[in-house]
Amino acid sequence: MDTLFAIGAGAYGATTVTYLASLWTERPSVGRLAVWLLRATLVFWSALLVWWAVDTGLSGGTRLGLGLSAWSLCALYLLLLRRYPIAALGSFVTALSTVLAVLAVLGLFVARPHPVLTGALADWLLWIHISLAFVGIVAFAFATAVSLVYLLQARMLKTKSRSELRRRLPPLDVLDRLSLRSIIVGFPFYTVALLLGSVQAVRAGEGTLRLSYVLAVVSWVIYGVVLQARLAAGWRGPRAAILTTVGLAVAMAVVARYSLGLG
């Protein structure tokens, strides 16, 4: 099983490299190859995650969530690719999925942290908490991938670059709209997950404030500020893109700590 997870992470990495190559070549066959590699990778991960879920049940925990998040992120990209001209997002999306998959691989070698609660209720609360958190992470990761492309496109427009890459990147208004919609979708899920995590901590009577909780709250505040500023004040552009990226970096730090058993 360990080897299969490693192969899956490598497949995401290979797809990322292919997508990057497609950005710098004029041969459309490279882009088509990247799409087919991604589809094959998702099929592989579908089988792997089903096997893992059946084998581990509720104890699949964070590792199952990481695998599902990486899979969902790429599946969302392929779905939106049919509607929006976002082919250039592929390298960013698959790179983020590679990171999530690598964390899943590393988590295989770490003892599962003790749950905050015990019993059947604890298992279901933990499952709901993890599921909602990773739905939020997937949405934020997609928003970040879009934001990174936005920053790249804005930079190239500002410098009046005439490179082939600039022509292939999506328009700024499309990127800005996708980023906002992703945050709108992810924020409620992440909020409920944060509340459930707090409830578990209170019921367990924890007297110390864990770093993971602090980072989770910080990332929630960042996305709350971005969402409020964008909806209420019409905030957009590079500042929103940068703050969106920072929010994901903090959220991923939380994911990494749990994946490595640091809690």
Secondary structure, DSSP 8 states (H G I E B T S, - for coil): -HHHHHHHHHHHHHHHHHHHHHHT-S-HHHHHHHHHHHHHHHHHHHHHHHHHHHHHGGGGHHHHHHHHHHHHHHHHHHHHHTTS--GGGHHHHHHHHHHHHHHHHHHTTS-----SS-SHHHHHHHHHHHHHHHHHHHHHHHHHHHHHHHHHHHHHHHTT---HHHHHS--HHHHHHHHHHHHHHHHHHHHHHHHHHHHHHHHHT--S--HHHHHHHHHHHHHHHHHHHHHHH---SHHHHHHHHHHHHHHHHHHHHHHTT--
